[in-house]
């Protein structure tokens, strides 16, 4: 049943349209996990003895799954990601595994394709190779996730739809699975610890697949928005090339704002943000603020970075936290629970509200309200 569900999820990934490259890469990873689970079932039933050459095929596929998982993370967090010839370097671990398999098949003994003794050197070598491949790719995946989380805050004020906590949890599960693999080698075939690895890996990847199908549209839309917000608007010079007005406009797009213009745009941005309370819109984006001020999004980024030394995400949420503090201290808002305070302050998620509020004030919203109530009493 588990394998059937896995195959259905693979079919769903291959047929999903948004972020299709990421979905195909995840389908490849899930296929490796389904195949390894299939070998586990055969080993438990004893039928693997009739097909001894299949027993060791999971090792090359393990060396393929981990790089594919890293590329999946890369595709999910990189706008307009495309597989290119240079990405073929990630197939090197898989090719080493294939070479190892065929070398032993041709020159090794038949015992290699059966469960080995307690201190089988081949098992140790395979686990060492797996560790050398898995650890670097897990580190690269974690760094990619962290870099994406930082980059996206330059464009959005709410990241609840793009949070990658589930992906970070998966990385932790992979570490645990690797530890079980090492324990399996240490304990030997008499204690079948390795039975846990395919089951845990497959169930975790199935959960990952569900989350990927759910969040892929968010990532696809975010990629398009970020592309539009990052490009400066260059005037069309086809009709009037060389005129002073056009040349001045092109130069203005290329260069940075002067200090005087930076100060003016900074004052306009703050006045617009506070005057219309734009921060109360939970879906406020950098492009929305730029449209309200009347300048291009990349100019807003310049004002934020140079003029205010902050990111769009941090600026908007600082206003939201200030609004939440006001509501938490006001007797007129005493009837609102914390979720109500969060919604009234422009937050869409209670968990994000708690995280941001504690980061800014050093206290959780509940502790802040309790302290204010105690002081009044």
Buried (B, 14 or more C-beta within 10 A) or exposed (E): EBBEBBEEBBEBBEEBEBBBBBBBBBBBBBBBBBBBBBBBBBBEEEEBEEEEEBBBBBBBBBBBBBBBBBBBBBBBBBBEBEBEEEEEEBBEBBEBBBEBBEEBEEEBEEEBBBBBEEEBEBBBEBBEBBEEBBEBBBEBBBEBBEEBBEBBBBBBBBBBBBBBEBBBBBBEBBEBBBEBBBBBBEEBBEEBBBBBBBBBBBBBBBBBBEBBBEBBBBBBEBBEBBEEBBEEEEBEEEEEEEEEEBEEBBEBBEEEBEEEEBEBBBEBBBEBBEEEEBBBBBEBBBBBBBEBBEBBBBBBBBBBEEBBEEBBBBBBBBBBBBBBBEBBBEEEBEEBEBEEBBBBBBBBBBEBBBBBBBEBBEEBBEEBBEEBEEEEE
